[in-house]
Amino acid sequence: MALESFLLDLLEDPKDHGVLLYIADENVLYNPRLRIVYEVRDSIPVLLPDEAKPVSDAQHDAYVQNPKARATGKS
């Protein structure tokens, strides 16, 4: 299940407090500045720094070029 727009408007990265990219197809929130990804489990963003996972260069490129990616924060 996709995250609601009102929730996405409130989310920011807990490490650098910046915008995240929501990739609904993969159910993740991605920080392109730190190149880490957070899982979304059962429609709940798991924004725990200890649970963040690094991504490869190929994954980074795919996430930032994804036309369906939605930035968090007020639009």
Beta strands, then each sheet from edge to edge (+ up, - down):
strand 1: 21-23
strand 2: 28-31
strand 3: 36-41
strand 4: 44-45
strand 5: 53-54
strand 6: 70-71
sheet 1: 4+ 3- 2+ 1- 6+
sheet 2: 4+ 3- 5+
end
